[in-house]
Amino acid sequence: MTSHAVVSRVRRAVGTRKVGHAGTLDPMATGVLVLGVERATRLLGHLMLTEKTYTATVRLGETTTTDDAEGETTATASAAAIAELSEEAVRSALAAFEGEIDQVPSTVSAIKVDGKRAYARARAGEEVELKARPVTIHEIAVGELRREGERIDVDVRVRCSSGTYIRALARDLGVALGVGGHLTALRRHSVGPFTLEAAVTDLDHVTITPLADAARATFPALDLDAQQAQAVRYGRPLPLDIDTLTGVFAPGGEFLALYRPEGGVARPAAVFVG
């Protein structure tokens, strides 16, 4: 299912059109898709900034138009080049991608170019040229390497910043090794604190986490007194010592807003109450 199809199913299940998701999953991918319902849709944009974890299989020796198995093959490496490629070389090349890097997204990504999704332009036959963007790959754990005829399949686990494209990583690994590469499997295991183990698969009977619980799980939390909580309801800055985006809560536990540090005080980034 596409991410849009999941949203449509959940809209019917919960009886509202106000449902959104935090981060599109590729059509061939499986795993965690975080949805927001009603007021929680406003929280989704901030969730986009969080860390994500994936497992994937990269096939070395073949490039495709989409950087994954759904595209058409554009080039193949020789049997000799694959035979000469050592496991040590593959592991070393992957290690070089760890840290802060500039990554050019896949041309079939969901990034908008002049108001239109890149994948839509690419599928319409347009030339798509995307600029490199800074992303952070915190860790790449290399699993099994399997020689499949004249190809090599590599299993990896990647912990990365939001905005990182695993398809682009597969493509760039193939370039670095001189044999080409693309993605054949992708599964998202976590988006911030939301994990695959807690996910539901029955989209007609979804479990909704209360907004306050989701906010506490995702952001640093600060419990306010009654006077401070009233100031938040009016969208006022607070003399709070915070150093990152922080969820603030009323004395009774109600989630009020996200505040950010700015100019020596805490200012509202998003207020969820009137």
Secondary structure by P-SEA (a helix, b strand, c coil): ccaaaaaaaaaaaacccccccccccccccccbbbbbcccccccccccccbbbbbcbbbbcccccccccccccccccccaaaaaaccaaaaaaaaaaaccbbbbbcccccccccccccaaaaaaaccbbbbcbbbbbbcbbbbccccccccbbbbbbbbbbcccccaaaaaaaaaaaacccccccbbbbccccccccccccccccccccccaaaaaaaccbbbbbcaaaaaaaaaccccccccccbbbbbcccccccbbbbbcccbbbbcccccc
